[in-house]
Amino acid sequence: MNFINIQKPLKPSLDWTKIKLMVFDCDGVLTDGRIIYDSAGNESKNFDAHDGMGFNILKHTDIKTAVITGRNSPLLERRCQDLKIDFLFQGVLKKLDKINQLLQELGLDFDNLLMMGDDFNDLPLMLRSAISVCPADTCEDVKAFCDIITQHSGGRGAVRECIELLLTNQGIYEQALLSYLNSIS
């Protein structure tokens, strides 16, 4: 894909009802984008508990989840295990190719995909997705290509906002929330 003189693809309307897979980037989406190293070389990341609750509610639907990132992080692996994310792909430079493979394995296509990313390396996948979402603090050059810009920043509730937006537009938010609440009662 050549990004010189690229234009945002025209989408007649967003069809939320077809979304069966939500894919999220990590740094800048699930986290605030900061990668912190201490003097011993240990890495830390900040994840938002509100985003985690969004995933807990989403688990009460048939929508699959995936996280895809160019980096490798044991912290992300643990977070995805805690949240029961269906698929985790780390160290992926060509995100579009990897998610295309996943869609084929699941018997889905790009019309079934919502992608939430925040930077240039996410654009090839975001441009192919039925719905592309980015956090409020995404750079303007990437925002220009997104269908939806959340009110919240990355690592500060943007993922929860995205999940709730999808569930609301599919008309299943209350059902998923009640199912979650019943599961913890």
N, C-alpha and C positions, 0 to 999 in steps of 0.2 A: 504494500500500500504506500503510495507516494503522498506525503503530507504537504508538499509544496502546492500552494493555491487550493488547499482542500476546503471544501464547503460542508457545512452541516447537512446531513441527508434530510430530505423532507419526509416527515412521517405524517400521514393524513390525520391520525389520532392515536392516542396511546390506548392499547387494548390490554388493560390490567388483567382481564379474566383469563388470558392465555398463559400467564406467568406461572411456571412450574419449578423454576430454578432461580435462586438468588445467589449471585456471586459477589464477593466482597474482596477488595484489596485490603492489606493490613495497615501498613504505616500511613497515617494520614486519614484513615477511614475508621478502622477498629481502634486505632490509637491516635494520639494527638500529633503524631508524626515525629516526635522526639525519640532519638535512640541514645540512651544514656549509658556510658561506660564508667565504672568506678576504677580506682587506682589498681585494682587487681585484674582488670580486664573483663569483669563481669558486666553483662548487659542487663538493662532493665527497660521495661515498657509500661506505659500507663493505659489500662483498659478501663472502660466505663461500666459500672454495674447496671446502669439503666439499659445500655445496649444488651447486656447479658439477659435482662428480663425480656427484652424484645425477642431474643432467640428462644427463651423458654416458652413464650406464648406461641411463636411460630411453629414449634415442635408439635403443636396440637392441630396441625393442618397437614396436607399432603405435599406441601412445598418443600423441595430439597434445598440445602444450603451448601455453599462451597466458599473457601477462602483460597485466594491465589496471590502469591507474592514472589518477587524477584529475589528476596533475601531468604536466609535460613535462620530459624530461631527456635530453640527449645521452649522458650517462653510462649511463643505462638502455638506450638504444638500442644502444650499443656492447656492453654486457654481454649483451643478448639475441642480438646477432649472434655474439658469441664462443661462446655456448652453443647456437646454432642453435635458438632458440625458434621455434616455427612461426608464432605470431601475436603482435604487439605492438600494444596499443591505449593511446595516451597522451591526456591531456586529456579523459578520459571522465567525465562527471558521473553519467550514468545507466548504470551497469555492467550492470544486468540487461537493458536493451534491447539493448546492444551484443552481449552474449554470446548472447542469444536469436537475433539475426541470424546470428551465427557458427554456432550450432547448426543453424539452418535450412540454411545454405550447405553444411555438412558432412553433412547428412542425419541428424543426431543430435537427441536431446531431453535434457531435464534429468535423466532417469534415467541418462544417460551422462556426467554432469558431476560432477567433484570440484572444489570451490572452496576455496582457502586464502586467508583474509583475516584482518584483525586489528582492524578498527574499524567504526564505525557505517555508513560509506559502503559497506561490503562486505556488510552484512546482507541487503538485498533479494536479492542474487544467492546468498548463502549459504543463505538460507531456501528457495530454489527448487532448489538443487543436491541430487543424490542423496546426496552426502556432503559435509559442511562440516567444515573443519579450521582450527584457529587455533594460533599459537605460544603457548608457555607464558606469555609476558609480555603477552599480550592483556588488556585491561581486563575485569573481572569481568562487566560488563553484556553484553559481546559473547560471552564464554566460555559464558554461560548458554544461548546459541542454537546452539552448535557440537556436532557429533557427536563429534569427536575433538579433544583438546588435546594438542599435542606436549609432550615433555619438554624440548625445546630451545627457546630464544628465537628471535625473528625475527632474521635475519642472523647466526645462530649455530648453524646446522645444522638448523633446523626444517624447511626445505624438503627436505633430504636424508632426514630422518626420515619425512616425509610420503610421499615417492617410494618409499622402501623398504617402508613400511607397505602401500602400494597393491600394489606388485609381489609382496610376500610373500603378501598376501591373495588375489591372483589366481593364485598358484602359479607365477609366472614369474620370481621374483627370481634364482635360480641360473642359469637359462637366459640372462637378460639380462646378468648379470654375466660369465658365461663368454664370451658373444658380444663384449662390450666388451673383455675381456682378450685374446681372440683377435685383435681388430682392432688392438691395439697391440703384439702380439708379432712 
